[in-house]
Amino acid sequence: MLIRRYADESRFVWLTDEPSEARNRQQKEPIIGITGPEPEYSLWFGVSYLAEDCEAVTPDYAERVWCRFHGEAAVILKGEGWCLREMKEEDLEGMEQLYEDREVKRFLPYPLGERFDSGGIGSAGTSVCREAHRLQDWQDWLQAYRREVYELDEPAMWVIADENDRFLGRLGLEWKELPDVTAEENSCDSLQGYFLGYALLPRARGKGLATKCAASLLAVLEERYGIETVYLICEKENQASIRCAGRLGFQKLCNWKPAMDSVKAGTAGTQPCGFDDADQEFCVSFISVSI
């Protein structure tokens, strides 16, 4: 069996139930192995993309496989005037602007870990070197994120782009573990699960964009990823984020004050740094997205 499955009018992938054919063709064409309901996975060793049957290869899955093969950013969701997609190199300048924004720096950790200080640079040559170093750091970070997060085809932090594909911010899910989640009015066991996160450039704020994008994502999580509950954690001072969570339907679970270095990250995409200040207090909320 060798058939085409279209992601859209111009993009398609091949489907085959022959492991050897999948291995031979995947270097030249995007292909998905059809394993059947009780597969012998040893036969499919080395095949990058698999599905139980042809019906399991949705247009979304075909789109992601096509994009992986051709090195393009896969689109996760589309709305009126926006899309949620994977990150690409053209977004890195926007990422730097986002995480250098004053409000974002107040509440979110810098993905590269070490922020370059733009003050006190002694010469234009030094400034250029620092800029080049920073750009290379972002490129390395993106390559690692693609390899360790996007390639897993699981929930991730994606990019919000406008109708012209320009970077507006980030939104998505990260796996986290919060130990010792207790408060005076509430107590619960340690939490682990997917946490919603979002951040927008200043020009994209105040328009309800984060709420619209997040609501669209929450609506498809159970069907696409089998996720039934999503959490959200934000500093109690971050009132804009708290209002957004309320509009999305999140309910407060408890307050939480982390111990030093207490947040455990599950993937390269999660950022434990920034949540290790004993003076910080966070509001932990949850929402059930199961139908």
ChimeraX attribute file (.defattr): number of C-alpha atoms within 10 A of each C-alpha:
attribute: neighborCount
match mode: 1-to-1
recipient: residues
	/A:1	9
	/A:2	14
	/A:3	13
	/A:4	14
	/A:5	20
	/A:6	18
	/A:7	19
	/A:8	11
	/A:9	6
	/A:10	6
	/A:11	15
	/A:12	20
	/A:13	22
	/A:14	20
	/A:15	25
	/A:16	21
	/A:17	21
	/A:18	15
	/A:19	19
	/A:20	15
	/A:21	16
	/A:22	26
	/A:23	18
	/A:24	12
	/A:25	14
	/A:26	18
	/A:27	10
	/A:28	9
	/A:29	15
	/A:30	22
	/A:31	30
	/A:32	28
	/A:33	26
	/A:34	25
	/A:35	20
	/A:36	13
	/A:37	9
	/A:38	7
	/A:39	11
	/A:40	10
	/A:41	12
	/A:42	8
	/A:43	12
	/A:44	20
	/A:45	11
	/A:46	13
	/A:47	19
	/A:48	15
	/A:49	17
	/A:50	20
	/A:51	19
	/A:52	15
	/A:53	15
	/A:54	17
	/A:55	9
	/A:56	12
	/A:57	21
	/A:58	13
	/A:59	16
	/A:60	17
	/A:61	20
	/A:62	26
	/A:63	22
	/A:64	22
	/A:65	25
	/A:66	23
	/A:67	17
	/A:68	16
	/A:69	15
	/A:70	11
	/A:71	10
	/A:72	14
	/A:73	20
	/A:74	21
	/A:75	17
	/A:76	16
	/A:77	15
	/A:78	17
	/A:79	12
	/A:80	8
	/A:81	11
	/A:82	20
	/A:83	23
	/A:84	26
	/A:85	21
	/A:86	22
	/A:87	24
	/A:88	18
	/A:89	13
	/A:90	11
	/A:91	18
	/A:92	17
	/A:93	12
	/A:94	17
	/A:95	23
	/A:96	16
	/A:97	14
	/A:98	22
	/A:99	22
	/A:100	15
	/A:101	14
	/A:102	11
	/A:103	15
	/A:104	17
	/A:105	13
	/A:106	14
	/A:107	16
	/A:108	18
	/A:109	17
	/A:110	18
	/A:111	16
	/A:112	15
	/A:113	10
	/A:114	9
	/A:115	12
	/A:116	11
	/A:117	8
	/A:118	9
	/A:119	7
	/A:120	7
	/A:121	11
	/A:122	8
	/A:123	8
	/A:124	9
	/A:125	10
	/A:126	11
	/A:127	15
	/A:128	11
	/A:129	11
	/A:130	16
	/A:131	14
	/A:132	12
	/A:133	13
	/A:134	17
	/A:135	15
	/A:136	12
	/A:137	13
	/A:138	19
	/A:139	15
	/A:140	13
	/A:141	17
	/A:142	17
	/A:143	15
	/A:144	14
	/A:145	18
	/A:146	19
	/A:147	12
	/A:148	14
	/A:149	19
	/A:150	22
	/A:151	13
	/A:152	10
	/A:153	12
	/A:154	11
	/A:155	17
	/A:156	23
	/A:157	22
	/A:158	24
	/A:159	28
	/A:160	28
	/A:161	22
	/A:162	18
	/A:163	12
	/A:164	9
	/A:165	16
	/A:166	15
	/A:167	25
	/A:168	24
	/A:169	27
	/A:170	22
	/A:171	22
	/A:172	22
	/A:173	23
	/A:174	25
	/A:175	21
	/A:176	20
	/A:177	17
	/A:178	18
	/A:179	17
	/A:180	16
	/A:181	18
	/A:182	16
	/A:183	13
	/A:184	7
	/A:185	8
	/A:186	12
	/A:187	14
	/A:188	12
	/A:189	10
	/A:190	11
	/A:191	14
	/A:192	15
	/A:193	17
	/A:194	21
	/A:195	20
	/A:196	22
	/A:197	21
	/A:198	19
	/A:199	22
	/A:200	24
	/A:201	19
	/A:202	15
	/A:203	9
	/A:204	17
	/A:205	13
	/A:206	10
	/A:207	9
	/A:208	11
	/A:209	18
	/A:210	24
	/A:211	18
	/A:212	16
	/A:213	20
	/A:214	20
	/A:215	15
	/A:216	15
	/A:217	21
	/A:218	20
	/A:219	13
	/A:220	16
	/A:221	17
	/A:222	16
	/A:223	12
	/A:224	13
	/A:225	11
	/A:226	11
	/A:227	17
	/A:228	15
	/A:229	16
	/A:230	20
	/A:231	25
	/A:232	24
	/A:233	23
	/A:234	23
	/A:235	20
	/A:236	15
	/A:237	14
	/A:238	14
	/A:239	11
	/A:240	11
	/A:241	21
	/A:242	21
	/A:243	12
	/A:244	17
	/A:245	25
	/A:246	14
	/A:247	13
	/A:248	16
	/A:249	14
	/A:250	19
	/A:251	15
	/A:252	18
	/A:253	21
	/A:254	19
	/A:255	21
	/A:256	23
	/A:257	20
	/A:258	19
	/A:259	15
	/A:260	11
	/A:261	13
	/A:262	17
	/A:263	19
	/A:264	16
	/A:265	17
	/A:266	16
	/A:267	14
	/A:268	16
	/A:269	20
	/A:270	19
	/A:271	21
	/A:272	16
	/A:273	18
	/A:274	16
	/A:275	23
	/A:276	15
	/A:277	14
	/A:278	11
	/A:279	10
	/A:280	15
	/A:281	17
	/A:282	19
	/A:283	18
	/A:284	23
	/A:285	21
	/A:286	19
	/A:287	18
	/A:288	15
	/A:289	18
	/A:290	14
	/A:291	8
